[in-house]
Amino acid sequence: MILDRDAFTIEYDSSVTTLDDMYEAIQSLGYTPRLTLGDISQTDQLAPEGAVPEPIASALVAALAEDKLVFVDFFAEWCIACKILEQQTLNSTDVQAALQNFIFTKVDTDLFPRSAVFYKIVGMPTLLVLDSSGQEIFRSVGPIPKKELAERLNALTSH
């Protein structure tokens, strides 16, 4: 069974099982995870390796040219939580004002799975802030209140 537009989230205890085992269990139930991590294990470093994939690579070029940080919104069209985050948080006046100091890019994980794997995105929505070299300096997975996000973004650019 493949769910075309519906999604579900599974939380697990990493002291009991691995992410790879969870993916295998999901597949054994007849479902297909949207993202596969291949050989990435939980013991790997958080820093991505290799060339940064598109569309993030283009955002990093712009960030370097404009001396800004990059704000990345990893989402999927089928992700209800992503739609709620966009409506209630990302579209708020305070967050939009804070985002003026960033290069903003949205990454559909179904269209750009390599970007999602590169930054080890395992749940959505995931928001990242990257420096101009592509190193992660902030990560938020799931809902985040608009006030908290605006404050975090403003703190990152106040240096």
C-alpha positions, 0 to 999 in steps of 0.5 A: 500500500502506498499512500499518495497524499496522506502521511504519518509520523512515527516516533521511536526510541533510538536507544531501542532501535535504529532509523534504518530498522524503523524504515525496514519496519515501515516497508514491511507493513507495505508503506514507502518512506518518502526519504531514504537515508541509504548508508547514513547512520545515527553515528555519522557526523551532523555536518554534510559531506560532498557538494551541496545539491540544488536548490541550496547551492544557488542560495549559498552563492547568493548568501555569499554575495549578499553576506547573509545566512540561508534559511531553508524550509524543507517541506512536501506538498502532502505534508499537512504540518508543513502547510500549517507552519507556512500559514501560521508561522512563516507568513506572520509579520514578525517572521517575514520581517526577520527573514528579510535578513536571510536568503530564503529557499523552500525545498520540496523533498519530493522534488529534491530528495538529494538535498533532503538526504544531504542535510539528513532531513527525516521529518517535516517540516524542517527549518534550517539556517546555514552559514554561507559555507553551507554549515548548519547553525540552526535546526527546527523540526515540526511546529515552532511558534512564530514568536520563537522563530522570529526571536531565533532568526533575529538573534542569529543576525544580530552579531 
